[in-house]
């Protein structure tokens, strides 16, 4: 697996790099997107509007079972969030 960026879910393992951006430029967006991040045991999956963009499995012996979430936006990204739900699976 090609190293990407350090994953805060593990003690130093690396998830794969992201692929091509499936979203159009912000000026062409007509509605909000449904983002879904699922963390279930060692599995993490990220989808936009039901399209699975990546799925990753933590291979470390110390998988985190809880903690905090955060959003990271890189400039010049402009984003607005609504209807945030955090639920136990």
Protein Blocks (a to p, Z undefined) as FASTA:
>chain_A
ZZfbdcfkbghiacddddddfbdcfklpcbdcddddddehjbccddeehiafbdcddfbf
bdcfbdcdddddddfbdcddehiacddZZ
